[in-house]
Amino acid sequence: MAIITLTTDFGLKDHYVGSVKGAILKQLPTATIIDISHQIEKFNIQDAAFILKETYSDFPENSVHIIGLLTEFRNTGGYIAVQNKGHFFIGADSGIFSLLFEEPPEKIIEIPVEPSQNLSFPVRDIFVPIACMLASEVDIEAIGKSKQNLLQRLPFRASSMGNIIRGSIVFVDSYGNVITNIDRKLFNMIGKGQPFIIELARSNQIERLSAEYNEVAEGEILALFNSSNNLEIAMRNGKISSMLNLKLNDSITIRF
């Protein structure tokens, strides 16, 4: 089964998503097209990387993932196809792949671009043909030349010193929940079962972990480790991000 996923900042108002899907089906009528998201904040590769990172491993191996944002050819390291952990990824070398993968991917291939090509809609006109080739089991190395290095955009990682963990918010979902880069392993390693305080904005603190969102009263703030084992801060039936003005990259501190 040929699976091609789409992650873009196109939104749903314009014709772009429909045009990309039509181009896929024209070239590969048997393709199954899955929308991961078209509501990425414009040009926000950190959001796109987080959403795709949380999603792609749930798909069968050999799925092809098109990334459609920040695709201006001359402002990036060019267009690339990547193979990693049984999946294929196509996009601009904008730094997003350094956010998407913890380690360098297995194969990086430059997608050739002719000087005469119209680059105004590369997701449809350049990425789609490559995606259809990969979904049809064409060897990725037949696409172009191998590339050794990716444009780097190193993420801020959670760190610890003594009995303190310092992390940051890496994603704010549509419920207003904030997801941090503090994982359960680091929390347990530093905390060792000790009491703790999670420090938030406006002098708000959390001193216990919940297993579910409904363990607290409506409007109360809670913390839990989500399905990806990242620390998440939420408010039952409310938006903690709006209430405390929490934003992407804001710092989060835990003291044991």
Secondary structure by P-SEA (a helix, b strand, c coil): cbbbbbbcccccccaaaaaaaaaaaaacccbbbbbcccccccccaaaaaaaaaaccccccccbbbbbbcccccccccccbbbbcccbbbbccccaaaaaaccccccbbbbbbbbccccccccccccaaaaaaaaaacccccccbbbbccccccccccccccccbbbbbbccccccccccccccaaaaaaaacccccccccccccccccccccccccccccccccccccccbbbbcccccccccccccccbbbbbcc
